[in-house]
């Protein structure tokens, strides 16, 4: 039943449909077998929840789930799972439909602490897998890493479709075509996947990151590491980048601007949880780029690494296409949902012990946003308090 499965859950799990433009679903039909081993009750599926991810209601029924209306899922399920915050979480916290429920998903409480307050006001116990502690055991439940893998891959493909030239080098009867030059900003999971994908397509790749540990990974993928000395690191940040000094930012921007003038594609992935994304590509760097070049900014929802990025929009500046999209994973919904669902199942296996929420487990405790009407995650609580002041 799995390494951490210490009980057989008696509660009902309900899968909610996420509103468009979200295409992913929190659990897929292939997860039903694992959940059958976990719960004595059949999983309830909101009708049509998996359709935009190309999983039919019949697929779920064949795997053992029961299809119901949203109202019935909300009424009968004890544990509700979704990719994003359910629409029933209202700004005034008046959602009686969710009171007393357990919610599990990706609620972005660090990026949107006001939404975390709304969750608490609804009287739910909410667990957000995008704040799960970064430990070795947590990797199997880390939706940030899973979705970043999808986003990094799709970012390269999106850039290739908008770029005015080939990615690989070609030797043709019409002459030789040089490979595209790609600059990746941020070498986390999304950045590393972008590097690997761009290299597979034949591009020459450079990458920049403030974390010294990223250098070896970048070099191992066949890319050149753009190093700027003096970056600040913090072991308490759990492997994430931290806010840098103004002096470092100036030197970093100068180095990146020099590289940007030579790049055909820039892929922006640098983010700091709970903070505005650092601006690494100023407008002056965009102006120095060749017409026909492309910038894909995955940090768009938190402000963007490019000064000109507009979240959810594609703009043209001096012949440079700038695409701001932080939800690229939703554009590959089938496999993204499979990865999300596997993370979800692994977390559900440790969420309860003896039919009670298992707060003795550090991963459960560290992923809890709120319970009993209170924000309990220390960092989320601090951000929520700061957003009021």
N, C-alpha and C positions, 0 to 999 in steps of 0.2 A: 504493500500500500504506500510505499515511499518512506524515505528515511525519517521524516519529521512527523509522519501521521500517527498521532497517539490516541486517536478517538474515532468514533463514527458519528458524524454530525447528524443531529435530528432536525435541524432547521432547513427551511426551504430557500434555495438560491434562485434569484430571479435575474434574468438578463434584460436590461432596458435598451431600447433603440436610441441611438444618439441622433440628434437633429442634424440635417444637412447644413453646411457642406461636409460634415464629418461622414466618412464612408466606412470607417472601421467598426467592428463589433467587439465587445469585450471578451467573449468566449465563442469558440467555433464548435461545430459538430464533433470534431475529433477530440475535444476536451470532455465530452459527455461521459466517456467510459471512466476517466479518472474521477469525475465528480460523482459517478454512481458508487464508486468505491469509498467516496468520502461522506456522502449524505444518504440517509435512508429515504429521503423524499425526492421525487423527480424534479429536475430543473424546470423552471417556468421560463418560457421565452416570449417576450412581447412580439406579437405578430409582425413579421417583416423586418425584424431587427437586423438580420444578417444579409438582407437582399443587396444592399449597395456594396457589400464585400463579396458578393456572388455565392452566398450560402443561403439556400432556400429553406423555408419552414419545413418542407418535407425531409431535407437533410437532417435537421435537428430531431424531428420526430423519429426518423429511422434510427437515430443514435440514442433515443430514449427520453427526449425532452417532451414537454407538453407546451402547446402554443396557446396563448391567452391574450386578452386585450391588455393595454397598458394599465387600465384601472384595476384589473384583476391581479396583475403581477404586483402592483404597488400594494394591494390589499393583502395578498396571500404570502408574499415572499418576506422572509426575515432578513436575508442578506441580498442586497441589490448591487449588481455590478454594471458598470458603464465605462466607456472610454473617457468621457468628460463629465463635468458636473451636470446632474439632471436638471431639466428645465423647471421642475417643481421647486427647486431651491430659489425662493423669491427674495427680492431685495429687502423686504420687511420681515423675513423669517417666519412667514405665516403658513408654511406648508404643513398642514395636518397630515397629508398623505405620507410624509416621510418620518414623522415623529416616532421614535423608538426603533427605527431601522438601523441596520449596519450597511454603510455604503463603502464600496471599494472601487477605485478607479484611478484616473490621473487628473487631479483637480487643480494643479498648479497653484498651491497655496502660497508659495514664496513669491511668485510673480503677480498674484492677485490676492493679497491678504484680505481685502474687503469681501471677496467671495468666501474666504475661510470663515469670516465672522457670520456670514449668512448661513453657512453650513451648521455652525454651532447653534445659531438661533432656531434652526429647524428641529433641534432635539435629536440629532442623529449621532451615531458613532461613525466618524468618517476616517477612512484610511486611504492615503494618497500614495500610490506606488512610485511617484516621481520624487519623493523625499525619503525613500528607504535608505537607511544607513549604508554607506559604501564599504561593505565588507565582502570577503570571499564568498561567504554563504549567501549573501544577498544578490549576487550576480544573477542567479536563476530567477529572480523576481524583479529585476531592474528594468522597468519599461523605458527609462530614459536612454539606456544603452541600446536596447532593442530598436526603438524607434529612430535613434540617431543613425543606426546602421542603414536603415531604409532611406532616411533622408540624405545621408552622404552619397549613397549610390545614385539616387534619383537626381540629386543636384548636378552631378556630372552629365547624366543623360539629358537633362533639361538644358544645360549649357551647350551641349553638342548640337542640339536641335536649333538653337538660336545663333550659334556662332557662324560667321560668314565664311568659314574655312574648315578644312579637315582637322581632326585631332592627330591622326598618325602621319608619319612621313610616307610619301609615295614616290616611287621611281616609275615614271610613265613615259610613253613615247612623246608626250607633250612637254616633258621636262620633269625635274624633281620638285616635289612639294615638301617644304620643311614642316616638322611637327609643330603643333600648337604648344604654346607655353602657358602653363597653369600655375597660379599662385593660390595656395590654400592658407587661409587665416584661421588658426586654431587647429591643434592636432589631438583633439579628443576623439571619441568614437566616430562621430560624423566626419571629422576631418581626415582621420586615418582611412575610413572607408572611401572617402572621396579621392584620396591619394591613390589608393589601390585601384579604384575603378578608372581614374584618369590614366594611370600607367598602363592598365590593360588595354586601353583604347589607343595607346601609343604616344601620349603627350609627354613633354618634358615638364617635370613638376618640381616646384619649390614649396616649402611650407614654413610657417612661422608660428611659434607658440612661446608663451612666457614661462612655461614649466620646463626645467632642464631635463626632466625624465622623458619628455616627448622626443628629444633629439634622436635617441637610439631607435625608437619605433619608426620615426620618419625615414631615417637612413636605411632601415631594414626593408622598407617598401620601395627603395630605389629612387627616393626623392632627395633633393638637396635641402638642408635645414638652414633657414635664415635666422641667424642668432643675433640678438641684441643684448648686450651685457647689462647687468644691473637689475634684472627682473626680481621682484619680490615674491617669495613663496611662503606658504603657511601650512605646516603639517596638519593643523587642525581643520583645514579646508577639505579634507577627505579626498584629495586628488584633483579637486577643481581649481581653476585659476582664481586669483584674488585681485582685488583692486590694486593698481599700480600707481607709482608716484607720477606727478606731472612731468618731471624731468624725463623719466623713462618713456612716458607716452609720447613726448616730443621726439625723442630719438627713435622710437619704434615707428612713428608716422613717417619720419624722414627716410628711414630704411625701406619701409613698405612702399612709399611713394616712388622711390627709385626703381624698385622692382615692378611696380604697377605699370610704369611707362613701357615696359618690355613685355608685359603679360597680355595674352589673348583672352584669358578667362581668370577671374578671381572668384574663389568660393569662400564665403565668410561664414564661420561657424563658432566664433569666440563669444562665449557668454559667461556671466558670473551669476550664479543662482541668487535670486532676491534683489538683484541690482540691474540698473540700466546697462545694456551691452556697451562695451567700450567702442568709441569711434576710432577706427584704425585706418579707414580709407576716407580722407577728407575730400571735399569737393575739388580741391586742387589736384589731387591724385587722379580723380576721374577725368579731369580736363586733360591730363597728360597721356591718357590711354589712347590707343589707336581706334579710329572709327571702325565699327563692326565688332568690337570687343564686348564681352559679357561679364556682368557681375551677378552672382546668385547669393543672396543674403539670407541665410537660415536664421539669423538673429533678429529678423525684422520685427517680431512681436515684442521684443524688449528694447526696441529703439534702433537696432541695426548696427553693424560694424561699418557700414558705409554711410557717410553723412547725408547722402541724397536718397537713401532707401525710404520707400513708403510701403508700410506693411500691407500685404494683400494686393499689391499693385505692380504692374510692369511699366516702367517709364523709360524714356529715351533722353539721354543727356549728352549732347555733342557727339552723337553717333554711337554712344555706348549704351547697351541695353542693361538696365538694372532691374532685377526681379527680386522682390521682397516676399518670401514665403517661408514661414516657420512650421508649416503643416504639410510638408511634402510626403510624409508617411501615409497620409490619407489618400494620396493618389496611387498607392499600390496596396489597396485595402485587403486583398486576400492574404498575402504572406505577412503583411503587417499585423493583421488580426490573429494569424496563427502564432506569431511571436508574442503579441500582447496576451493572448489567451493562455499560452504556456506559462508566462510570468504570473498571470492571475491565478492559475491552478496551484502553482508552487506556493504562492502566498496564502491561499485559502487552506492549504494543508497545515499551516502553522498558526492560523488565525484563532482557532479555538482549541481548548483543551478541557476535557470533561464538560463539554457543552457550555463553557464560559469563554469569553474573550481572553486570550492568553497573553496578558500583559507582562508575564514573567519572561517572555521571549523579547530580547532586545530589538529584534526587527519589527515585531508587532508594535511595541511601545514607541519605537522611533519613527514609525510610519503613521501613527495616529495624529490626525489634525485636531479633532475635537471629540468630546464625549460629555454626556450629562449637561449639555448647554454651555460648556466652557471650552475655550481653546487650550489644548494641553501641550502642543508642540512648542517648545521654548522659542525657537527662532520665528516661527509663524506668529506667535503671540506678540513678540517684540516688533515685528514688521507691521502687524495690524494696529498696534498701539501708536506706532510712529506715523502711520497713514492718517490717523485721526487728528494728530497734533499739527 
